[in-house]
């Protein structure tokens, strides 16, 4: 029987112990702006009160690359290479192992001759049983270690089902967290070197056709970091990555016993993204128990595959018992990966654009303040795509409607009848937005000011401050 040499594994996985630098394949890639959030850890010295930091996000978002680039930042700032210990936990010999014993072996192999504690980089902790508790114990018993871990699953303590919706709450207060989303649209433009083609030297849009073309590419393959960061879409098997991503988490922890059934549900949700569902209708359609559907949805959300946005009524009131929701994809390109591209005139294109709006907020706490409105008025069913609610209070901040037809600016009373009826009832705090395919402008409908902006421009604008953090 072959024996596992942990010492040799540790040395092989920490090449900077010998070379003083990370591998070139990680150094060549442009950093994402979230590296600044990890760099902030360097400012806190050896303060033992610093919580372990968890980098969470969907499979393929670039967490491993981010961790390596953070390691290079540490080395460049003079941290002794032996103080930086990276453990890849998804190799077979570590899966379901004891984190304390694994870390002890790696630290011994580091042969650190520098002063100070260790930076312990744990990549892929979701493969460990009770990884949340194991990290908590590791931090408690080693207060001078700075622990940074990555996971494709949100944390979950004591059966907490909020994982994936509120990472900080789900962490039980034991982690600080960074959510690493798929590439945002503003990052996509930056990484594809399209900024100078689309915008002039003063940042003003001068080629809207090029911007919309970039947006179409973004929807098709921009959610796959490897495709964006140099390999290109032709060299990335996006369908395979999408199919495999569902099984890379920990479905068993969420009571998921039939992965095939889970996969069919995910494919169904991908096909009908941005439409309204209920537990009851999904249970009937799949002929499975409502509780099982809930477990599947909880898992898909905790694994950063979907995001549920909940319903409010025509007066912006939330429901005491939430049963209806829209489903959005965390990776905006999964729809094309599984079902192929669509024509710009197809109804699904409007829903893909709506999904892209949600995708720009995956990393932001403001995502939890987005709802959709649906109510009955006489014999009519009325609907507003997205409503931003305040942290406190019941008066909406604004409405966001999708107008893929480009007709609403000319015919606001007709096309935006549901939206304006909702605004009459709720009087939002700020001007609402209609995201069009190509047409900008502004209209007053009654007493309500409504701004019109192409959805590609809007997605660029909301992500621009983030993208500019990397220049």
C-alpha positions in Angstrom: 0.0 0.0 0.0 1.3 3.4 -1.0 1.9 5.8 1.9 1.1 9.5 1.7 4.1 11.8 2.4 2.5 14.9 3.8 5.8 16.7 4.0 6.5 16.3 0.3 2.9 17.3 -0.5 3.3 20.5 1.5 6.6 21.4 -0.2 5.1 20.8 -3.7 2.0 22.9 -2.9 4.1 25.8 -1.5 6.7 26.5 -4.2 7.4 30.0 -2.8 9.2 28.3 0.1 11.9 27.6 -2.4 11.5 30.3 -5.0 10.1 33.2 -3.1 7.3 33.7 -5.6 4.0 32.1 -6.8 3.9 30.3 -10.1 3.9 32.4 -13.3 0.5 31.0 -14.4 -1.0 32.9 -11.5 1.2 36.0 -11.8 0.2 36.5 -15.5 -3.5 36.9 -14.7 -4.9 40.3 -14.0 -6.0 40.7 -10.4 -9.7 41.1 -9.6 -10.6 44.1 -7.5 -11.5 41.9 -4.5 -7.8 41.4 -3.9 -8.0 44.8 -2.1 -10.3 43.3 0.4 -7.8 40.6 1.2 -5.0 43.1 1.3 -6.8 45.0 4.0 -5.8 42.1 6.3 -2.2 43.2 6.1 -3.1 46.4 7.9 -4.1 44.7 11.1 -0.7 43.4 12.2 -0.8 40.3 14.5 -4.0 41.3 16.2 -5.4 37.9 17.5 -8.9 39.3 17.4 -9.0 39.2 13.6 -11.6 36.7 12.5 -10.8 34.0 9.9 -11.6 35.3 6.5 -13.8 33.2 4.1 -13.7 33.8 0.4 -16.9 32.2 -1.0 -18.4 32.1 -4.4 -19.4 29.8 -7.3 -17.2 27.2 -8.8 -14.9 28.8 -11.4 -15.1 32.3 -10.1 -11.3 32.4 -9.5 -11.0 31.9 -5.8 -7.8 29.8 -6.1 -6.2 32.5 -8.4 -7.2 35.2 -5.9 -5.6 33.3 -3.0 -2.3 32.9 -4.9 -2.3 36.6 -5.9 -2.8 37.4 -2.2 0.1 35.2 -1.3 2.3 37.2 -3.8 1.2 40.4 -2.1 2.3 39.0 1.2 5.7 38.0 -0.2 6.2 41.3 -1.9 5.6 43.1 1.4 8.4 41.2 3.0 6.5 38.3 4.8 8.9 35.4 5.1 7.9 32.7 2.6 7.9 30.1 5.4 5.2 32.0 7.2 2.8 31.6 4.2 1.3 28.1 4.2 -1.2 27.0 1.6 -3.2 23.8 1.9 -5.2 22.5 -1.0 -7.9 20.5 0.7 -9.6 19.0 -2.4 -6.8 16.5 -3.1 -8.0 12.9 -2.2 -5.7 12.4 0.8 -7.2 15.5 2.6 -10.9 15.1 1.8 -12.8 14.6 5.1 -9.6 14.8 7.0 -8.9 16.5 10.3 -8.0 20.1 9.5 -5.9 20.6 12.7 -3.7 17.6 12.0 -3.3 18.6 8.3 -2.4 22.1 9.2 0.1 20.9 11.9 1.9 18.8 9.3 2.1 21.6 6.8 3.4 24.1 9.3 6.1 21.7 10.4 7.2 21.2 6.8 7.4 25.0 6.3 10.5 25.2 8.4 9.8 28.9 9.1 12.8 30.9 10.1 11.0 34.3 10.2 9.4 36.1 13.1 5.7 36.2 13.6 2.8 33.9 13.1 1.6 32.1 10.0 -0.8 33.0 7.2 -2.7 29.8 6.7 -4.4 29.7 3.3 -7.0 26.9 3.0 -8.2 26.3 -0.5 -11.5 24.3 -1.0 -12.5 23.8 2.7 -16.0 22.7 1.6 -14.7 19.1 1.1 -14.2 18.7 4.9 -16.8 17.5 7.3 -18.1 20.3 9.5 -15.5 22.6 8.0 -17.0 25.6 9.7 -16.4 24.2 13.2 -13.0 22.9 12.2 -11.8 26.4 11.1 -13.3 27.9 14.3 -11.3 25.4 16.4 -8.1 26.0 14.3 -8.4 29.7 14.9 -9.2 29.3 18.6 -6.2 27.0 19.3 -3.8 29.1 17.1 -4.6 32.8 17.9 -1.4 34.0 16.1 -2.4 32.4 12.8 -4.2 34.5 10.2 -6.6 32.1 8.5 -8.0 32.7 5.0 -10.2 30.0 3.5 -12.0 29.5 0.2 -15.2 27.6 -0.3 -17.9 27.1 -3.0 -20.4 26.7 -0.2 -21.6 29.3 2.1 -21.0 28.6 5.8 -23.7 26.9 7.9 -23.7 26.6 11.7 -26.2 24.6 13.6 -28.4 23.8 10.6 -28.7 27.5 9.7 -30.6 27.6 6.4 -29.7 31.2 5.5 -26.4 30.2 3.9 -26.2 31.8 0.5 -28.6 34.6 1.3 -26.7 36.3 4.1 -23.1 34.9 4.5 -22.3 37.0 7.5 -25.4 35.8 9.4 -24.9 32.2 8.3 -21.3 32.3 9.6 -22.5 32.6 13.1 -20.2 35.6 13.6 -17.1 33.4 13.4 -15.9 34.6 9.9 -15.4 37.8 8.0 -16.3 37.1 4.4 -15.7 38.2 0.9 -18.1 37.0 -1.8 -16.3 36.5 -5.1 -18.9 36.6 -7.9 -18.4 35.6 -11.5 -16.9 38.5 -13.5 -19.1 41.6 -13.6 -19.8 43.4 -16.8 -17.5 46.3 -16.0 -14.7 43.8 -15.2 -15.4 42.0 -18.5 -14.9 45.2 -20.5 -11.7 45.9 -18.5 -10.2 42.4 -18.9 -11.1 42.3 -22.6 -9.4 45.6 -23.2 -12.6 47.1 -24.6 -12.7 50.3 -22.6 -10.9 52.6 -25.0 -13.0 51.2 -27.9 -16.3 51.9 -26.2 -15.6 55.0 -24.1 -13.6 58.2 -24.9 -10.8 59.6 -22.9 -13.2 61.3 -20.5 -15.2 58.1 -19.9 -18.2 59.1 -22.1 -19.8 56.4 -24.2 -19.0 56.9 -27.9 -19.7 53.5 -29.4 -23.0 52.1 -28.1 -23.0 49.3 -30.8 -19.6 48.0 -29.4 -21.0 48.2 -25.9 -24.1 46.1 -26.8 -21.9 43.6 -28.7 -19.7 43.3 -25.5 -22.9 42.8 -23.5 -24.0 40.0 -25.8 -20.6 38.3 -25.4 -20.8 38.8 -21.6 -24.1 37.0 -21.4 -22.8 34.1 -23.6 -19.5 33.4 -21.8 -18.5 36.3 -19.5 -19.5 34.4 -16.4 -16.7 31.9 -17.0 -13.5 33.4 -15.5 -11.1 31.2 -17.4 -12.7 32.3 -20.7 -12.5 35.9 -19.8 -9.0 35.9 -18.4 -7.1 34.7 -21.4 -8.2 31.2 -22.6 -11.1 32.5 -24.6 -14.6 30.9 -25.0 -13.4 28.4 -27.6 -11.0 26.7 -25.2 -13.4 26.4 -22.3 -16.0 23.6 -22.1 -18.7 25.8 -20.5 -21.4 23.2 -20.7 -19.3 20.7 -18.9 -18.3 23.2 -16.2 -22.0 24.1 -15.7 -23.0 20.5 -15.4 -20.3 19.6 -13.0 -20.7 22.7 -10.8 -23.9 21.3 -9.2 -22.0 18.3 -7.7 -18.9 20.1 -6.5 -20.5 21.3 -3.3 -21.9 19.3 -0.4 -25.5 18.3 -1.4 -25.6 15.6 1.2 -25.3 18.2 4.0 -28.5 19.7 2.8 -30.3 16.3 2.7 -30.0 16.0 -1.1 -30.0 12.2 -1.8 -30.8 12.3 -5.5 -28.3 14.4 -7.4 -29.9 13.5 -10.7 -33.2 14.9 -9.6 -31.4 18.0 -8.3 -29.6 18.4 -11.6 -33.0 18.2 -13.5 -34.4 20.9 -11.3 -31.4 23.1 -11.9 -31.7 22.7 -15.6 -35.4 23.6 -15.4 -34.6 26.7 -13.4 -31.8 27.7 -15.9 -34.2 27.3 -18.8 -36.8 29.5 -17.2 -34.6 32.0 -15.5 -36.1 35.2 -14.1 -39.6 33.8 -14.0 -41.8 33.4 -10.9 -42.1 30.0 -9.2 -43.6 28.6 -6.0 -42.7 25.6 -3.9 -46.2 24.2 -4.7 -45.9 24.5 -8.5 -42.4 23.0 -8.6 -43.4 20.1 -6.3 -46.3 19.3 -8.6 -44.3 19.6 -11.8 -41.5 17.3 -10.5 -43.9 15.0 -8.5 -41.7 15.3 -5.4 -42.4 16.5 -1.9 -42.5 20.2 -1.1 -39.9 19.7 1.6 -37.5 18.1 -0.9 -37.9 21.0 -3.2 -37.0 23.3 -0.4 -33.9 21.3 0.4 -32.9 21.5 -3.3 -33.4 25.2 -3.5 -31.5 25.8 -0.2 -28.6 23.8 -1.6 -28.5 25.5 -5.0 -28.5 28.9 -3.2 -25.9 27.9 -0.7 -23.7 26.7 -3.5 -24.0 30.0 -5.3 -25.8 28.6 -8.3 -29.1 30.5 -7.9 -30.5 33.4 -6.1 -34.1 33.6 -5.0 -35.7 37.1 -5.1 -38.9 37.2 -3.1 -42.3 38.7 -4.0 -44.0 41.8 -2.6 -47.6 42.9 -3.3 -48.9 46.0 -5.2 -48.4 48.1 -2.1 -44.8 47.0 -1.5 -45.8 44.8 1.5 -43.8 41.7 2.2 -45.6 38.4 2.8 -45.4 36.8 6.3 -45.0 33.5 4.6 -42.9 33.7 1.5 -44.0 31.1 -1.1 -43.4 32.8 -4.4 -40.1 33.9 -5.8 -38.1 34.5 -9.0 -35.0 32.5 -9.6 -31.9 34.1 -11.0 -28.6 32.5 -12.0 -25.4 33.6 -10.1 -23.5 32.9 -13.3 -25.2 34.8 -16.0 -23.7 32.5 -18.7 -25.1 29.2 -17.5 -28.2 29.6 -19.7 -26.3 29.8 -22.9 -23.9 27.1 -21.7 -26.7 24.6 -21.3 -29.2 25.7 -24.0 -27.2 27.6 -26.5 -27.4 31.2 -27.7 -30.7 32.9 -28.5 -31.7 35.6 -31.0 -31.9 39.2 -29.7 -35.6 39.2 -30.5 -36.3 36.0 -28.5 -38.2 36.5 -25.2 -35.5 34.7 -23.3 -33.0 37.5 -24.2 -35.0 40.0 -22.1 -34.9 37.6 -19.2 -31.2 37.0 -19.7 -30.7 40.8 -19.5 -32.8 41.0 -16.3 -30.6 38.2 -14.9 -27.5 40.2 -15.7 -28.8 43.0 -13.6 -29.0 40.7 -10.6 -25.5 39.3 -11.4 -23.9 42.7 -10.8 -25.0 42.6 -7.2 -23.9 39.0 -6.2 -21.1 40.3 -4.0 -23.2 43.2 -2.5 -25.4 43.2 0.6 -27.8 45.4 -1.3 -28.9 42.2 -3.2 -31.0 41.3 -0.2 -33.0 44.5 -0.7 -34.2 43.5 -4.2 -37.8 42.1 -4.6 -40.3 41.8 -7.4 -43.9 43.0 -7.2 -46.8 40.8 -8.3 -50.5 41.4 -7.6 -54.0 41.1 -9.0 -56.0 44.1 -10.0 -59.5 43.2 -11.1 -59.0 40.4 -13.7 -55.5 41.5 -14.5 -52.2 40.1 -13.1 -49.7 42.9 -12.6 -46.0 42.8 -12.3 -42.9 44.9 -11.8 -39.6 43.2 -12.5 -37.5 44.5 -9.6 -38.2 46.8 -6.6 -35.4 48.1 -4.3 -36.6 48.3 -0.7 -34.9 50.3 2.0 -33.0 48.6 4.9 -35.7 50.1 7.2 -39.2 51.2 6.4 -41.8 50.2 3.8 -41.5 52.9 1.1 -39.6 51.6 -1.9 -36.3 53.2 -3.0 -37.1 52.7 -6.7 -38.5 50.3 -9.3 -36.4 48.8 -12.1 -38.3 47.5 -15.2 -36.9 45.8 -18.2 -38.0 47.1 -21.6 -36.4 44.8 -24.2 -38.9 46.1 -26.8 -37.5 49.6 -26.7 -41.1 50.9 -26.9 -41.6 52.2 -23.4 -40.0 55.6 -23.9 -42.5 56.4 -26.6 -45.5 54.7 -25.0 -44.9 54.8 -21.2 -48.6 54.8 -20.3 -49.2 51.6 -22.2 -45.9 49.7 -21.8 -45.3 50.8 -18.2 -48.9 50.6 -16.9 -48.1 48.1 -14.2 -45.0 50.0 -13.0 -46.8 53.3 -12.9 -49.7 51.8 -11.0 -47.3 50.4 -8.4 -45.6 53.8 -8.2 -48.9 55.5 -7.7 -49.6 53.2 -4.7 -46.1 53.4 -3.2 -44.4 56.7 -4.2 -40.8 55.5 -4.4 -38.1 57.7 -2.8 -36.0 58.2 -5.9 -36.6 58.2 -9.7 -37.3 54.7 -11.0 -35.4 53.2 -13.9 -36.5 51.5 -17.1 -33.6 49.4 -18.6 -34.0 49.3 -22.4 -32.2 47.5 -25.1 -30.7 50.5 -26.8 -32.6 53.8 -26.0 -31.8 56.3 -23.3 -34.0 59.2 -22.1 -36.3 60.5 -19.4 -40.1 60.9 -19.0 -42.5 62.1 -16.4 -45.5 59.8 -16.2 -48.0 61.6 -14.0 -45.9 63.0 -11.2 -43.3 60.2 -11.5 -39.9 60.8 -13.1 -38.6 57.8 -14.9 -35.1 57.4 -16.3 -34.5 55.2 -19.4 -31.1 53.6 -19.9 -29.8 50.7 -22.0 -29.3 47.8 -19.7 -25.7 47.4 -20.9 -24.9 51.0 -19.9 -26.5 50.4 -16.5 -24.6 47.2 -15.8 -21.4 48.9 -16.8 -22.2 51.9 -14.6 -23.0 50.0 -11.4 -19.8 47.9 -11.7 -17.5 50.7 -12.8 -16.4 51.8 -9.3 -15.5 48.2 -8.5 -13.6 47.6 -11.7 -11.7 50.9 -11.3 -10.1 49.6 -8.1 -7.7 47.7 -10.3 -7.1 50.5 -12.7 
